[in-house]
Each structure stands twice: as C-alpha cells, then as structure tokens.
Amino acid sequence: MTSRRWLITLVACLAIFAVLGGFKFLQIRAAIEFGKSFPEASESVEAVVVDSLLSSSYVTTIGEIVSPQSVELRNELEGRITAVNFASGGRVDKGDILLQLDISEESARLKAAAARANLARLDLERFTRLFASKTVSEEQVDQARAEFDMASASVNELQAIIAKKSLKAPFAAVAGLHQLEAGEFLQANTPIVMLVGINDHAWVDFNLAITQGTVDIGSEVGVVAPGGRGDGVPAVVIARNPAVSASSRNMRYRAKISANPLLPPNSVVNIRIPIGSEQQVQVPATAVLRDELGAYVFVLDAEANGAYRARRQSVTVGREEDQMVGVSGGLQVGSLVATDGAFKLRDNLLTHVRQRPGDRAGQRGE
C-alpha cells in the first residue's frame, strides 16, 4: 500500500514537471519568435571610397629664430652713470646716446689739451715762417711739429675716452629690460641692455643630418611654431656651413623669413623640409580608431539589400596632416571606409551609409 502511494506521488510530480516544462518551452519559443520580428541592429555612418593622393614627404627638425641685428651692449670703461636716455622695451634710433657716464674730468682735460694743441699749432706756423727766412734751424721746426703732433694726440685720446663713456645705439632697435639709474657706478664690461634690431625679416638657423638629405640654396622650407599645424610660414634657405659639425655630423643651414611678432628672436620652432612627393593612400582622421591592438578602420562590405556589413581592418598609419592620415599598409584603393560615426561600429554590424558633400578623400558611398 505504501509503495502504491509513492508511485502515485512520483507520477503526479512528473506530470507537473512535464506541464511546467512544456509551458516554459512554449514561452521561450514565443519570445524567440517575437525577437525575430524586430529588425537587425544597425548603425548609420559616413564613409569614403579610399583613393591614393599625391602626398609630399617632409623631414622635420628643430630651428631657432635669429635676429639679423642683435647685440648685448656693454661699457668698455668704468664710471658713474649721469644719464639714462632710453626706456625698457622702447625704440631707439641709430646714434642715440643711450647711457652717459661721468665725463666731467675728461672734458676739463680735453679743454686743456685743446689749448696746448692750439699753442703748438701757432708755434709750428711761426717756426715754419722763420725757417723760410733762414732765421731758425730745421731742427727747431721739427721739434715744433712734434710738439703739435703730441698735443693733437692728447686731444684725440681724450675725445676717444669721452666717446667710450657715451654709449650710442649702433642701429635702430628695440631695447630690452634694464634697471639702470643715474648715480650708479658701473665696472668695466658690465652688461647694459640687449638691443634687437628693427628689420623686416629674421633668420632661422637649423641643423639637418646628412643622412636625411641636403637642402639647396634658394629652397623653401616651412617654419612652424610649437603646437602649430599645417605647412607653416615659408622661409627661403640663404646660406649653409661649408662643412658638417665635427661633434654632431649635421649640416647647419640659415633661412630667411619675414618678421613675425609671434616668432621673436631665440624662439625654438619646427622646420618642415620637403624631400619629395609620392602617391599615398589617405583617409580622414575620423576613420582611424585605436585600441590596445593598434590602429584600425572599418571597411564596409556591400550587402544584397543595399546596406553594408562592417569589417574591422588593421592598418599601418603614417603622418597626419590637415585632418588626413596616410595609410601605408592594410588598406586597398577602392575600399569603402567608415569615417564620421565609425566609433559606433563593431565587427559584422549592419551599417547604413549616408552621403555628405565636400569629401576630400574620394567619392561617398550611398
């Protein structure tokens, strides 16, 4: 009797499990059929047909802006400042007396020397007349001429000292910053101020390894400020050293560039030196994605219904210029590549391509 009850219980349990299982199976199948009624997930992107474009090849190096006229003014003689005639950052003209040292002693000595020189001149003239009438000897005339020459030399010496204590601008320039004040005593060879000439051009000096090529005189290079883009400001190569550097084995060049307030002297700039041109596959920068496996793009393969299927393609990228990236490997001309919106794609995803006018890399897919 007990065995019969257990058998009935077991059969009832199995029946319940079978009913529940069948019900769940019908639910799952209904859910699958419901899911199939929705369209396949897809994304919409812009795309370009890959084409090869003529691309210029460049070598980049570091250069320095140099002023054609630049000097650090120093005093040759010591002395006390009596006048400062220029302002920090102000413009000065050629010949302006920028700094005057005390010349009161030299000026007094110059007057005395000038008086002696004038007296010696009169003596020489008198002895010359007397010698013509045979009243004095030739030796006396020679002695008078020597006295006049020595007196004149003393005048010239004092004038030279006064000139050295009157520091003049050697050319039209913009003065640097200074803290000079009247009454200050300066030792000899003290730095006074930096003068940068006012010119309509500047020089750009740069080095180029001989293994990277040579630059001909008259060639044009691009000067790009740090952080700048594009070809930069044009400059013309005007000179080069006759020999390579013994320490770096680089050749040094000098280029001429129009004066630019954004590129003051001593600025460090990038120099773009063209070395030729070649056909290269290029795609917009938005088409190139990167992850831990490297750079890649999404190539769009056409489907029968007019849509596309995304396919991840690893590529070897080169230089980026003006929002275009050169591709040296992994991509063929004629391939359709996703650009704007490519970050939304994944491998084997259904993709729709929308048009956009003004394409730079080729025709748009539709």
C-alpha positions in Angstrom: 0.0 0.0 0.0 2.9 2.3 0.9 4.6 1.6 -2.4 1.5 2.4 -4.4 1.2 5.8 -2.7 4.8 6.6 -3.5 4.3 5.6 -7.1 1.2 7.8 -7.5 3.1 10.7 -5.9 6.0 10.2 -8.3 3.8 10.1 -11.3 2.0 13.2 -10.2 5.3 15.1 -9.8 6.5 14.0 -13.2 3.2 15.1 -14.7 3.5 18.5 -13.0 7.2 18.9 -14.2 6.2 18.0 -17.7 3.4 20.5 -17.8 5.6 23.2 -16.4 8.4 22.3 -18.8 6.1 22.4 -21.8 4.7 25.7 -20.7 8.2 27.2 -20.3 9.2 25.8 -23.7 6.2 27.5 -25.3 7.1 30.8 -23.6 10.7 30.7 -24.8 9.7 29.8 -28.4 7.2 32.6 -28.4 9.9 35.0 -27.1 12.2 33.9 -29.9 9.6 34.4 -32.5 8.8 37.8 -31.0 12.5 38.8 -31.1 12.8 37.7 -34.8 10.0 40.1 -35.6 12.4 43.1 -34.8 14.8 44.3 -37.5 18.6 43.6 -37.1 20.6 46.2 -35.1 22.4 48.7 -37.3 24.2 52.0 -37.3 24.4 54.9 -39.7 27.8 56.4 -40.6 29.5 58.5 -43.2 32.0 56.8 -45.5 34.6 57.5 -48.2 36.0 55.4 -51.1 39.7 55.1 -50.5 41.8 56.8 -53.1 45.6 57.4 -53.5 46.6 61.1 -53.4 49.9 62.8 -54.2 51.4 63.5 -50.8 54.5 65.5 -50.1 57.2 63.9 -47.9 58.8 66.0 -45.2 61.7 65.9 -42.8 61.1 67.7 -39.5 63.9 69.3 -37.5 64.3 71.9 -34.8 65.3 75.5 -35.6 65.9 78.8 -33.9 64.8 82.3 -34.8 67.8 84.6 -35.0 67.7 88.4 -35.4 70.0 89.8 -38.2 71.0 92.6 -35.8 71.3 91.8 -32.1 73.8 92.9 -29.5 74.3 93.0 -25.8 75.5 96.5 -25.1 78.4 96.7 -22.5 80.5 99.6 -21.2 84.2 99.4 -22.1 85.3 101.8 -19.3 84.2 102.1 -15.7 82.4 105.2 -14.5 79.4 106.6 -12.7 76.1 107.0 -14.7 75.0 110.6 -15.2 72.1 110.0 -17.6 69.9 107.0 -18.9 68.2 108.1 -22.1 66.1 105.1 -23.0 63.2 103.1 -21.5 62.9 99.4 -21.1 61.3 97.9 -24.2 61.4 101.3 -26.0 62.6 102.0 -29.5 66.0 103.7 -30.1 67.4 105.1 -33.3 70.9 104.7 -34.6 73.3 107.1 -33.0 71.2 107.9 -29.9 73.2 108.2 -26.7 71.6 105.5 -24.5 73.8 105.8 -21.5 76.1 108.6 -20.4 78.9 108.0 -17.9 80.6 110.9 -16.0 83.0 112.7 -18.3 83.5 115.9 -16.3 87.2 115.1 -15.6 87.8 114.2 -19.3 86.0 117.3 -20.5 88.2 119.5 -18.4 91.4 117.8 -19.5 90.2 118.0 -23.1 89.9 121.8 -22.8 93.5 122.0 -21.5 94.7 119.6 -24.2 93.0 121.6 -26.9 94.6 124.8 -25.6 98.0 123.2 -25.7 97.4 121.8 -29.2 96.4 125.3 -30.4 99.5 126.8 -28.9 101.7 124.1 -30.5 100.0 124.8 -33.9 100.8 128.5 -33.6 104.4 127.7 -32.7 104.7 125.4 -35.7 103.3 128.0 -38.0 105.7 130.7 -36.6 108.8 128.4 -36.9 107.7 127.5 -40.4 107.7 131.1 -41.5 111.0 131.8 -39.7 112.6 128.8 -41.4 111.6 130.2 -44.8 113.7 133.3 -44.0 116.6 131.2 -42.6 116.1 132.7 -39.1 115.6 129.3 -37.3 117.1 125.9 -38.0 115.3 122.9 -39.5 115.7 121.1 -36.1 113.6 123.7 -34.3 110.9 123.3 -36.9 110.9 119.6 -36.5 110.7 119.9 -32.7 107.7 122.3 -33.1 105.9 119.8 -35.4 106.5 117.0 -32.9 105.1 119.2 -30.1 102.0 119.9 -32.2 101.5 116.2 -33.0 101.7 115.2 -29.4 99.2 117.8 -28.3 96.8 116.7 -31.1 97.2 113.1 -30.0 96.3 114.0 -26.4 93.1 115.7 -27.7 92.2 112.7 -29.8 92.8 110.4 -26.8 90.5 112.3 -24.5 87.9 112.5 -27.3 88.1 108.7 -27.6 87.6 108.3 -23.9 84.6 110.6 -23.9 83.1 108.7 -26.8 83.6 105.4 -25.0 81.7 106.8 -22.0 78.8 107.9 -24.2 77.2 104.6 -25.2 75.3 105.0 -28.5 72.9 102.7 -30.3 74.7 101.1 -33.2 71.5 100.6 -35.2 67.7 101.2 -34.9 66.5 98.7 -32.4 64.1 97.8 -29.6 65.8 97.9 -26.2 65.5 95.2 -23.6 64.7 95.5 -19.9 67.1 97.2 -17.6 67.4 98.5 -14.0 69.9 101.3 -14.6 69.7 104.5 -12.6 71.7 107.8 -12.7 74.3 107.8 -9.9 75.0 104.1 -10.2 78.7 103.1 -10.6 79.5 100.6 -13.3 82.5 98.4 -13.6 84.1 97.9 -17.0 82.4 95.3 -19.2 79.1 95.4 -17.3 76.1 94.2 -19.4 73.9 97.2 -20.0 71.0 96.2 -22.2 70.1 93.8 -25.1 69.3 95.6 -28.4 67.3 93.7 -31.1 67.4 95.4 -34.5 64.2 96.5 -36.2 64.1 94.6 -39.5 61.5 93.4 -42.0 63.0 89.9 -41.8 64.6 87.4 -39.5 66.9 84.4 -39.8 66.1 80.8 -39.0 69.1 78.6 -38.2 68.6 74.8 -38.2 70.6 71.6 -38.4 69.9 68.7 -40.7 71.6 65.3 -40.6 73.4 64.5 -43.8 71.7 61.0 -43.8 68.3 62.8 -44.1 69.3 64.7 -47.3 70.5 68.1 -48.2 68.8 71.4 -48.9 69.8 73.6 -51.8 70.3 77.3 -51.5 67.0 79.0 -52.6 64.9 76.1 -51.5 61.7 76.9 -49.5 61.1 75.3 -46.0 58.2 75.7 -43.6 58.6 77.3 -40.1 56.0 76.0 -37.7 55.7 77.4 -34.1 55.5 74.7 -31.4 52.0 73.3 -31.3 51.2 74.7 -34.8 49.8 72.8 -37.7 50.0 72.9 -41.5 52.9 73.8 -43.7 53.9 76.8 -41.5 55.4 80.2 -42.6 57.5 79.9 -45.7 61.2 80.6 -45.4 64.0 80.6 -48.1 67.3 79.0 -47.4 70.0 81.6 -48.0 73.2 80.0 -46.6 74.8 76.9 -45.2 78.0 76.0 -43.5 80.8 74.8 -45.8 81.4 71.7 -43.5 79.4 69.5 -41.2 79.7 69.8 -37.5 82.6 67.8 -36.0 80.5 66.9 -33.0 77.0 66.1 -34.4 77.9 65.4 -38.0 75.0 67.7 -39.0 74.9 70.4 -41.7 73.8 73.8 -40.4 71.6 76.0 -42.6 70.2 79.5 -42.4 66.8 80.6 -43.9 65.3 84.0 -44.3 61.8 84.6 -43.0 59.5 87.6 -42.9 59.5 89.3 -39.5 56.7 87.9 -37.3 55.8 89.2 -33.9 54.7 85.7 -33.0 58.2 84.3 -33.6 60.5 86.6 -31.7 64.3 86.0 -31.8 65.6 82.9 -29.9 62.2 81.2 -30.3 62.5 77.4 -30.9 60.5 76.3 -33.9 59.9 73.3 -36.0 61.3 73.2 -39.6 59.5 71.2 -42.2 61.8 70.4 -45.1 60.2 68.9 -48.2 62.2 66.0 -49.7 59.8 64.8 -52.4 56.3 63.6 -53.1 54.6 60.2 -53.7 51.2 58.6 -54.2 49.9 57.5 -50.8 46.6 56.1 -49.6 44.9 58.7 -47.3 41.8 58.6 -45.2 40.1 61.2 -42.9 41.4 61.2 -39.4 38.0 60.3 -38.1 38.2 56.9 -39.9 41.2 55.7 -37.9 40.5 54.2 -34.5 43.0 52.8 -32.0 43.0 50.3 -29.2 45.5 48.0 -27.4 45.9 46.0 -30.6 46.8 49.1 -32.7 45.2 51.3 -35.4 42.3 50.0 -37.4 39.4 51.1 -39.7 36.0 49.7 -40.5 35.7 48.6 -44.1 32.1 48.4 -45.3 31.2 45.4 -47.5 28.1 45.7 -49.6 25.0 43.6 -48.8 22.4 42.5 -51.3 19.8 44.8 -49.8 21.8 48.0 -50.4 23.2 48.1 -46.8 26.7 47.3 -45.7 28.4 45.0 -43.3 31.2 46.4 -41.1 34.5 44.6 -41.1 37.4 45.6 -38.8 40.7 46.0 -40.7 44.0 46.7 -39.0 46.1 49.3 -40.8 49.6 50.8 -40.6 49.3 54.6 -40.4 51.8 57.3 -41.2 51.9 61.1 -40.8 48.7 63.0 -40.0 48.4 66.3 -41.9 45.4 68.7 -42.2 42.9 66.1 -40.8 44.1 63.4 -43.2 46.1 60.3 -42.2 48.4 58.5 -44.6 48.0 54.7 -44.6 51.0 52.7 -45.6 49.6 49.2 -45.2 46.4 47.2 -44.7 44.1 49.2 -46.9 43.4 49.0 -50.7 42.4 51.7 -53.1 38.7 51.4 -53.8 37.6 50.2 -50.4 34.7 51.9 -48.7 35.7 53.0 -45.2 33.6 54.4 -42.4 34.5 57.9 -41.3 32.3 60.0 -39.0 30.5 57.7 -36.6 33.0 54.8 -37.1 33.4 54.6 -33.3 29.8 53.3 -33.1 30.6 50.2 -35.2 31.7 46.7 -34.3 32.7 43.8 -36.4 29.9 42.3 -38.6 27.4 45.0 -37.7 24.8 46.0 -40.3 25.6 49.5 -41.4 23.9 52.2 -43.4 25.9 54.9 -45.2 24.7 58.5 -45.5 26.0 61.0 -48.0 27.9 64.1 -47.2 29.1 66.6 -49.8 32.6 68.1 -49.9 34.5 64.9 -49.5 38.3 65.2 -49.6 39.4 61.6 -49.9 37.1 60.3 -52.7 33.5 59.6 -53.6 30.9 58.9 -50.9 29.2 55.6 -50.7 25.4 55.6 -50.8 
